[in-house]
Amino acid sequence: MPWVDEMRLDDSEALRALDSRDSLRSLASAGAQVRRAIVSAQEAGVASAAGGERPRSVLVAALGGSALVCDVLDLLAEPGSPVPVTTRRSAPLPGWVGPLDLVIAVSQSGRAAGPLALAAEAARRGASLLTVGAADSPLADVCARARGVHVDVALPTPSSRTALWSLLTPVLLAADALGLVDCPAPVLERVADVLDAVAEECRPSSESFVNPAKVLALGLGATVPVVLGDGPLAGVAANRAAAMLARTARIPATHGALPDAASQVVACLDGPFGSGPDGPGASTDDLFADPFLDGPPTQRLGLLALRDPDQTPDAVALADAVVASARESGISVFEQQARSGAPIERLASLVALTDFMATYLALGLGLDPSVSRHVTELRDRTS
């Protein structure tokens, strides 16, 4: 069973020594990323993407740590966008994309194979192009040759996971200018304030019993995590949290969104990781259990319920019922409510908190959140 070192989490010097690429500092810069990205995007002329005219459709290409850009734009555009918005992680580019369409390609390094290939193919077909990534990168070059709009990454960070807001902000500003979403610069300034507030609450010097991200890291570290959003917005945050748990903390986690995921989450309470009074997990509370004779205790589920305050009464009732079932079964349950505000503000509050949580969990387990030996080996084998 994983063991999270609470003493390490409360030792700022130990955290700094283990966090070789300053992931915590990069996460704390999220508000600054938004503000700098607003300036960079306006200077690059994102309002003139697609010639300033509304395209027939928009396709967003991003993958890995940048993939949330696709999910967020899809979430925000779905209720009222006058044109279809689709997403892609890799080639091929759909056959219907042509000169009347806009392709948005996002890659922090500007070298990610999927977005780069999609951008190059879009340029060949004469589609309008908006790219976000490193300056003087292959992606920037493709965009320049296609006479598109390229926005340089505002602030350098060690990975695309910690550069999220530098990548997402220009895309949201462009989408707002095209009338696809309601996300102008003043709203994004408020998002920056939300991100600053979460960073202050989750700062390394804040002790583990009051730091909400450290509380979650300590609680989920000894469980098999299930991250559940109570609706579409919280579902996007749950997807991001599960990805961060796996990639940053090296803890596999499943995720879902209500109403679809209700039955599958509740069904797991009966399974081998459930902990009802007669279930397999009940033996973990036996003070007289001998780990040598009886074997190690069964690891239990841990439910992280992400809640959106802007939900219908029926959605709230369903989420309450799922949480109540989990509590009654005896498993660990953690609820996290999004802050109020516009949809992107509410989403930002959940994403920022769970990003810090996953990073603290990695550090508490004695892992460098930015460096994975197996990921490095995989890149070497596939390069």
C-alpha positions in Angstrom: 0.0 0.0 0.0 1.4 3.5 -0.9 2.6 5.5 2.1 2.5 9.3 1.8 5.1 11.0 4.0 3.2 13.8 5.8 6.4 15.2 7.3 7.9 15.6 3.8 4.8 17.5 2.6 5.3 20.0 5.5 9.0 20.4 4.8 9.4 23.2 2.1 13.1 22.4 1.7 12.4 18.7 1.1 9.7 19.5 -1.4 12.0 21.9 -3.3 14.8 19.3 -3.3 12.6 16.6 -4.7 10.8 18.8 -7.2 13.7 19.1 -9.6 11.8 21.2 -12.2 9.8 23.4 -9.9 6.4 21.9 -10.8 4.8 23.5 -7.7 6.2 26.9 -8.7 4.9 26.5 -12.2 1.4 25.6 -11.0 1.5 28.6 -8.8 2.2 30.7 -11.9 -1.2 29.8 -13.5 -2.7 33.2 -12.8 0.3 34.9 -14.3 0.1 32.5 -17.3 -3.4 33.8 -18.0 -2.5 37.4 -17.8 0.6 37.1 -19.9 -1.3 34.9 -22.4 -4.0 37.5 -22.8 -1.3 40.1 -23.8 0.5 37.6 -26.1 -2.8 36.6 -27.8 -3.9 40.1 -28.4 -0.5 41.1 -29.8 -0.6 38.1 -32.1 -4.0 39.1 -33.4 -6.2 36.1 -32.3 -9.3 38.2 -33.1 -8.2 38.0 -36.8 -8.1 34.2 -36.8 -10.0 32.8 -39.9 -9.8 36.3 -41.3 -12.0 37.6 -38.6 -15.0 35.8 -40.1 -16.9 33.0 -38.5 -15.7 29.7 -40.0 -17.9 26.9 -41.2 -16.5 24.7 -38.4 -13.6 24.6 -35.9 -11.3 21.6 -35.2 -9.0 21.7 -32.1 -5.9 19.5 -32.1 -4.1 18.8 -28.8 -2.9 15.8 -26.9 -1.1 14.7 -23.7 -0.9 17.4 -21.1 -2.5 19.9 -23.6 -5.5 17.7 -24.3 -7.6 19.6 -21.7 -7.7 22.5 -24.2 -9.9 20.3 -26.5 -12.2 19.3 -23.7 -12.7 22.8 -22.3 -13.5 24.3 -25.7 -15.9 21.5 -26.5 -17.6 22.0 -23.1 -17.9 25.7 -23.4 -19.0 25.8 -27.0 -21.5 23.0 -26.9 -24.5 25.0 -25.4 -24.5 27.9 -27.8 -21.8 27.7 -30.6 -23.4 28.5 -34.0 -20.9 26.3 -35.7 -19.7 22.7 -34.9 -16.6 22.3 -32.7 -14.7 19.0 -33.0 -11.5 17.8 -31.4 -8.7 15.5 -32.6 -5.6 14.1 -30.8 -3.8 12.9 -33.9 -3.9 12.5 -37.7 -5.6 12.0 -40.0 -7.4 15.3 -40.5 -11.1 14.6 -41.3 -11.9 14.7 -45.0 -14.5 17.5 -44.7 -11.9 20.1 -43.4 -11.3 22.7 -46.1 -10.8 26.4 -46.8 -14.0 27.4 -45.0 -12.9 25.8 -41.7 -10.5 26.8 -38.8 -8.0 24.4 -37.3 -6.5 25.2 -33.9 -3.4 23.3 -33.1 -1.8 23.4 -29.6 1.6 22.1 -28.5 3.8 23.6 -25.8 6.9 22.5 -27.6 5.5 23.0 -31.0 6.8 19.6 -31.9 4.0 17.2 -30.9 3.5 14.9 -33.8 -0.3 14.8 -33.8 -1.1 18.6 -33.7 1.9 19.3 -36.0 0.6 16.8 -38.6 -2.9 18.1 -38.4 -1.8 21.7 -38.8 0.4 20.8 -41.8 -2.5 19.0 -43.5 -4.9 21.8 -42.7 -2.4 24.3 -44.3 -2.2 22.1 -47.5 -6.0 22.1 -47.8 -6.2 25.9 -47.4 -7.9 25.9 -44.0 -7.4 28.8 -41.7 -4.9 28.1 -39.0 -4.4 29.2 -35.4 -1.5 27.7 -33.4 -0.3 28.0 -29.9 3.2 26.8 -28.9 6.8 27.6 -28.7 8.3 30.4 -30.7 10.5 29.3 -33.7 9.2 25.8 -33.5 8.0 23.6 -36.4 4.4 24.4 -35.5 5.1 28.1 -35.6 6.8 27.6 -39.0 3.8 25.7 -40.4 1.5 28.5 -39.3 3.7 31.2 -40.8 3.8 29.5 -44.1 0.0 29.2 -44.1 -0.3 32.8 -43.1 -2.2 31.8 -40.0 -2.0 33.3 -36.5 0.6 31.9 -34.0 0.7 32.7 -30.3 3.9 32.1 -28.5 3.7 30.3 -25.1 3.6 33.1 -22.5 5.7 31.6 -19.7 8.2 28.7 -19.8 7.2 25.7 -17.7 8.7 22.2 -17.4 5.8 20.4 -19.1 2.5 20.9 -20.9 0.7 19.8 -17.8 2.0 22.9 -15.9 1.6 25.2 -19.0 -2.2 24.6 -19.3 -3.3 28.2 -18.9 -0.7 29.6 -21.3 -2.1 27.2 -23.9 -5.8 27.5 -23.2 -6.1 31.2 -22.8 -5.4 32.2 -26.4 -7.8 29.5 -27.7 -10.6 30.9 -25.5 -9.9 34.4 -26.6 -10.1 33.4 -30.3 -13.2 31.4 -29.7 -14.8 34.4 -27.9 -13.9 36.7 -30.9 -15.6 34.3 -33.3 -18.7 34.1 -31.2 -18.3 30.4 -30.2 -18.0 30.9 -26.5 -18.6 33.7 -24.0 -15.1 34.1 -22.6 -13.8 37.7 -23.1 -10.6 39.0 -21.5 -12.4 40.4 -18.3 -13.7 36.9 -17.6 -10.2 35.5 -18.0 -8.8 38.1 -15.7 -11.2 36.8 -13.0 -10.0 33.3 -13.8 -6.5 34.5 -13.1 -7.7 35.8 -9.7 -9.2 32.4 -9.0 -6.0 30.6 -9.9 -4.0 33.0 -7.6 -6.4 32.3 -4.7 -6.0 28.5 -5.1 -2.3 28.8 -5.4 -2.2 30.8 -2.1 -4.3 28.2 -0.3 -2.1 25.4 -1.7 1.3 27.0 -1.2 4.1 24.6 0.0 4.5 26.5 3.3 0.8 25.8 4.2 0.6 22.9 6.6 -1.0 19.7 5.6 -4.0 19.9 7.9 -5.1 23.2 6.4 -3.8 23.0 2.8 -6.7 21.5 0.8 -4.4 20.0 -1.8 -2.3 18.2 0.8 -5.4 17.0 2.6 -6.6 15.4 -0.6 -3.1 13.9 -1.3 -2.9 12.3 2.1 -6.5 11.0 1.9 -6.3 9.6 -1.6 -2.8 8.3 -1.4 -3.8 5.2 0.5 -6.8 4.4 -1.8 -7.7 3.2 -5.2 -9.0 6.6 -6.5 -12.2 7.2 -8.3 -12.8 10.8 -9.5 -16.4 11.6 -10.2 -17.8 14.9 -11.6 -21.4 15.7 -10.9 -22.0 17.0 -14.4 -20.3 18.0 -17.7 -18.2 20.7 -16.2 -17.0 18.8 -13.2 -16.6 15.8 -15.5 -14.0 17.6 -17.5 -12.2 18.4 -14.2 -12.5 14.8 -13.2 -10.8 13.7 -16.5 -8.0 16.1 -15.9 -7.6 15.0 -12.2 -7.4 11.3 -13.2 -4.8 12.1 -15.9 -2.7 14.1 -13.4 -2.9 11.3 -10.8 -1.6 8.9 -13.4 1.0 11.0 -15.1 2.2 13.1 -12.2 1.6 10.9 -9.1 1.9 7.6 -10.9 -1.4 6.5 -9.3 -3.9 4.9 -11.7 -7.3 6.4 -11.3 -10.7 5.9 -13.0 -13.0 8.8 -13.6 -16.5 9.6 -14.8 -19.3 12.1 -14.9 -22.9 11.9 -13.7 -25.4 10.8 -14.7 -23.7 8.2 -16.9 -21.2 7.0 -14.3 -23.5 6.7 -11.3 -24.2 2.9 -11.6 -20.6 1.9 -12.4 -19.3 3.8 -9.4 -21.9 2.5 -7.0 -21.4 -1.1 -8.4 -17.7 -0.9 -7.4 -18.8 -0.6 -3.8 -19.7 -4.3 -3.9 -16.3 -5.3 -5.5 -12.9 -6.4 -4.2 -11.9 -2.8 -3.4 -15.2 -1.9 -1.7 -15.4 -1.8 2.1 -18.9 -2.6 3.2 -19.4 -4.3 6.6 -19.2 -7.7 5.0 -16.9 -6.9 2.1 -13.3 -7.8 1.6 -12.1 -4.4 2.8 -13.6 -4.9 6.2 -10.6 -6.9 7.3 -8.4 -3.7 7.2 -10.0 -2.5 10.4 -9.1 -5.7 12.3 -6.7 -4.7 15.0 -5.7 -8.3 15.5 -5.0 -9.0 11.8 -1.5 -10.5 11.2 -0.1 -9.2 7.9 2.3 -12.2 7.7 -0.5 -14.8 8.3 -3.5 -13.0 6.8 -1.7 -11.2 4.0 -1.6 -7.4 3.4 -4.8 -5.4 3.9 -6.9 -4.9 0.8 -6.6 -1.5 -0.6 -9.9 0.4 -0.6 -11.6 2.7 -3.0 -11.4 6.4 -2.4 -14.1 8.7 -4.0 -13.2 12.2 -5.0 -16.5 13.9 -5.8 -16.1 17.2 -7.7 -19.2 19.3 -7.4 -20.4 22.2 -9.6 -22.7 24.6 -7.8 -24.6 25.4 -11.0 -26.6 22.2 -11.2 -30.2 21.3 -11.5 -32.0 19.9 -8.4 -32.2 16.4 -10.1 -28.4 16.4 -10.7 -27.7 17.5 -7.2 -30.0 14.8 -5.8 -28.2 12.1 -7.9 -24.8 13.3 -6.8 -25.9 13.3 -3.2 -27.2 9.8 -3.5 -24.0 8.5 -5.0 -21.9 10.2 -2.2 -24.3 8.8 0.5 -24.0 5.3 -0.9 -20.2 5.6 -0.8 -20.1 6.9 2.7 -22.5 4.2 4.0 -20.2 1.5 2.4 -17.4 2.8 4.6 -15.0 4.0 1.9 -13.1 7.3 2.0 -15.1 10.1 0.4 -13.8 13.6 -0.4 -16.1 16.3 -1.8 -14.8 19.4 -3.4 -17.1 22.2 -4.5 -16.2 24.5 -7.3 -16.1 28.3 -6.6 -19.0 30.3 -8.0 -18.7 32.4 -11.2 -18.7 31.9 -14.9 -18.2 28.3 -16.2 -14.5 28.8 -16.9 -14.0 30.2 -13.4 -15.7 27.2 -11.7 -13.7 24.8 -13.8 -10.4 26.6 -13.0 -11.0 26.3 -9.3 -11.4 22.5 -9.5 -8.5 22.0 -12.0 -6.1 24.1 -10.1 -6.8 22.3 -6.8 -6.5 18.8 -8.2 -3.3 19.7 -10.1 -1.7 20.7 -6.8 -3.2 17.6 -5.2 -1.6 15.2 -7.7 1.8 17.0 -7.4 1.8 16.9 -3.6 0.8 13.2 -3.8 3.8 12.5 -6.0 6.1 14.4 -3.7 4.6 12.7 -0.6 5.4 9.3 -2.2 9.0 10.4 -2.8 8.6 10.9 -6.5 9.7 13.7 -8.7 6.5 15.0 -10.3 8.2 16.0 -13.5 10.5 13.1 -14.2 9.5 9.5 -14.9 12.1 7.0 -15.9 9.7 4.9 -17.8 8.3 7.8 -19.8 11.9 8.7 -20.7 12.6 5.1 -21.8 9.4 5.1 -23.8 10.5 8.3 -25.7 13.9 6.8 -26.3 12.3 3.6 -27.8 9.9 5.5 -30.0 12.2 8.3 -31.2 
